[in-house]
Amino acid sequence: MVMNIQIKITDAEWEVMRVVWAHGSVTSREIIEILESKMQWKAPTIKTLKGRLVEKGALATSLEGRKFIYTAKVSEQESMDVYTEDILSRVCNKHNGKVIADLVEEAAMSKKDIASLMELLQKKSESALEVVPCECVTGQCGCHLHHS
């Protein structure tokens, strides 16, 4: 069962989670085989990452016979939401549009994705602010430095 909790997942841990999300439930050996091939990581590294994810509460593990089975306790969508919030929290609000534009420019998207995004932007424009306020602490970005 996937729970509604927010857990920060490192880049390396994300690779493990992608395997688990793709399979639903997966053996330890399958995770190791996939990541040894993709990342050229050794089994002990992958085992360490799985252990960290279990400790964080992102993965559940069970024993079936002699095989350890891993399942996600956090959904991929929720993890993407946490990741997005994390990215946007690192920049001044005034730069959010630029960050999102850069992501759109770099992302491979289907025509359907683009149509959905255009529809979302149209709805968003109906309630958009004229100017996005800076909420940074004074000295954390250039906004406050230029208003003196």
N, C-alpha and C positions, 0 to 999 in steps of 0.2 A: 504494500500500500504506500503510495507517494504522499508524504506529509507536506503541509503548507508551512515551511520554515525557510528562513534566509540563512544560507551558509556561503561564505566566500570560498571559492574554489580557485586554487592556483592554476597557472597555465598547464603545468605538468599533470595535475590532478584532473583537469578538464579532459585530457586525452583518455584517461581511464573512464571517466563518466560517460564520454561519448560512446565508448564500446558498450557499457552497461545500458545506456538509454536505447541504443540501437537494437540490442538483443532482448531487452526486458529482464531476463535473468540469464546469467552467463557463468560458466565455471572459471575458476582461477586460471586454469590452464589455457582456456580460450583467450582470456584477457592478455595473458603473457605472450601467447603466440602472435596475436594481432599487433601488440605494441612492440614486440621484438622486431617484427617485420617493418612496421611503419616508422618507429622512432629509433631503432637500433639500440634500445635500452636492454640491459641485462635483467634477468628475472628478479634478483634481489632489489633492484631499484623499483620495479613494478610492484613487488610485494610491499615495499615501504609505502608507496603511494596509496595502495589499497588500504593498508593499515591506518594511514592518516585519515582517509575518507570515512572509514568505519568509526574512528574516534570522533570525528567532527559530526557524525550523524547523517552523512550524505549517502552512505551505503549500509545495507544490511547484509549479513552473511548467515548462511545456514549450511549444515552438513547433510549431504545426501549420499549415503554410503560412505565412500572415501573421497568424495569430491566436495570442495567448497563452492557454494553457489552464491553469487552476488546479485543483489537487486538494488535499485535506486530508492532512496527514501525521500529524495527531492526531485521534482520534475525538471525536465530540460527547460521548459518555458519559464518556470520560476527562477531557475539559475540564470537564464538569459536576462530576465528582468533585473536581478541583483547586479549582474555584470554591467548592464546599461546604466543603472543608477550610479554605480561606482565610477564609470567613465565620466558621466555628466557632473558628478560631485567634485571632480578634480579640476574643473575649469570654471571660470567666471560665467555666470548665467548669460552674460552678453555674448559669449562665444558658443553657446549651445547650438545655434543655427549652423554655424560654420563646421562644428564637429559632425553634426548630422549630415550636412551637405557633403563633407569629405567621405563619410561612410557610404552614402548613396553613390557617389562617384566611383568608389572603389569596388562596390558590391556587384556580383553577377546577379542579375534579376531578370525574371521573365516579364513579358508584356503584362501579364495578369498582376504581378507584383507591382509594377509601375502604375497600373491603373488604380490599384488599391491605395497606393501611396498618394497618388494625385487626389483621390477622393478624400482621404484623410486630411491632406493639406488644405483642401477646399473647406472642409468642416472646421478645421483649426483656424483658418483665416477669419472666420466669422466672429471669433471671440479673441483674436490676437490683440496684443498690446501694441501701441505705437512704438514704444521703447521698452525693452526688457530691462528691469532694474538690476543693478549690481547688488549682490548680497554678501560680497566678500568682506572680510575684516580689512580695515584700513591698512594699506601697505602690502596686501596679499596679491593685488593685481594693479594694473596701471590706471584703472578708472579714477580712484581717489587722488592719485598723484597729479592728474591733469586738471582737477577742478579747484586747485588752490588759488 
